[in-house]
Amino acid sequence: MNDKRYLRTKEAATYIGISASVLNKDRVTKLIGIPFTRVGRTILYDREVLDAWLKAQGESSSEDPATGRRSK
């Protein structure tokens, strides 16, 4: 397993299971709110912060895990 703490965009996208273009768009629109850090021109994603964000997304989801449908 790779213990690298900070991930670049492509690595972070793979890590959380989305495309790099979605991450790029989210940095501008902030619609999803995926946390990132800018160091100069470099965009980095902290693996620990991504883990916490993913956990929070799962806890706030209103989807029924059995059906994948949103509850009413």
Secondary structure as a PSIPRED ss2 file (coil, helix, strand):
# PSIPRED VFORMAT (PSIPRED V4.0)

   1 M C   1.000  0.000  0.000
   2 N C   1.000  0.000  0.000
   3 D C   1.000  0.000  0.000
   4 K C   1.000  0.000  0.000
   5 R C   1.000  0.000  0.000
   6 Y E   0.000  0.000  1.000
   7 L E   0.000  0.000  1.000
   8 R C   1.000  0.000  0.000
   9 T H   0.000  1.000  0.000
  10 K H   0.000  1.000  0.000
  11 E H   0.000  1.000  0.000
  12 A H   0.000  1.000  0.000
  13 A H   0.000  1.000  0.000
  14 T H   0.000  1.000  0.000
  15 Y H   0.000  1.000  0.000
  16 I H   0.000  1.000  0.000
  17 G C   1.000  0.000  0.000
  18 I C   1.000  0.000  0.000
  19 S C   1.000  0.000  0.000
  20 A H   0.000  1.000  0.000
  21 S H   0.000  1.000  0.000
  22 V H   0.000  1.000  0.000
  23 L H   0.000  1.000  0.000
  24 N H   0.000  1.000  0.000
  25 K H   0.000  1.000  0.000
  26 D H   0.000  1.000  0.000
  27 R H   0.000  1.000  0.000
  28 V H   0.000  1.000  0.000
  29 T H   0.000  1.000  0.000
  30 K C   1.000  0.000  0.000
  31 L C   1.000  0.000  0.000
  32 I C   1.000  0.000  0.000
  33 G C   1.000  0.000  0.000
  34 I C   1.000  0.000  0.000
  35 P C   1.000  0.000  0.000
  36 F C   1.000  0.000  0.000
  37 T E   0.000  0.000  1.000
  38 R E   0.000  0.000  1.000
  39 V E   0.000  0.000  1.000
  40 G C   1.000  0.000  0.000
  41 R C   1.000  0.000  0.000
  42 T E   0.000  0.000  1.000
  43 I E   0.000  0.000  1.000
  44 L E   0.000  0.000  1.000
  45 Y E   0.000  0.000  1.000
  46 D E   0.000  0.000  1.000
  47 R H   0.000  1.000  0.000
  48 E H   0.000  1.000  0.000
  49 V H   0.000  1.000  0.000
  50 L H   0.000  1.000  0.000
  51 D H   0.000  1.000  0.000
  52 A H   0.000  1.000  0.000
  53 W H   0.000  1.000  0.000
  54 L H   0.000  1.000  0.000
  55 K H   0.000  1.000  0.000
  56 A H   0.000  1.000  0.000
  57 Q H   0.000  1.000  0.000
  58 G H   0.000  1.000  0.000
  59 E H   0.000  1.000  0.000
  60 S H   0.000  1.000  0.000
  61 S C   1.000  0.000  0.000
  62 S C   1.000  0.000  0.000
  63 E E   0.000  0.000  1.000
  64 D C   1.000  0.000  0.000
  65 P C   1.000  0.000  0.000
  66 A C   1.000  0.000  0.000
  67 T C   1.000  0.000  0.000
  68 G C   1.000  0.000  0.000
  69 R C   1.000  0.000  0.000
  70 R E   0.000  0.000  1.000
  71 S C   1.000  0.000  0.000
  72 K C   1.000  0.000  0.000
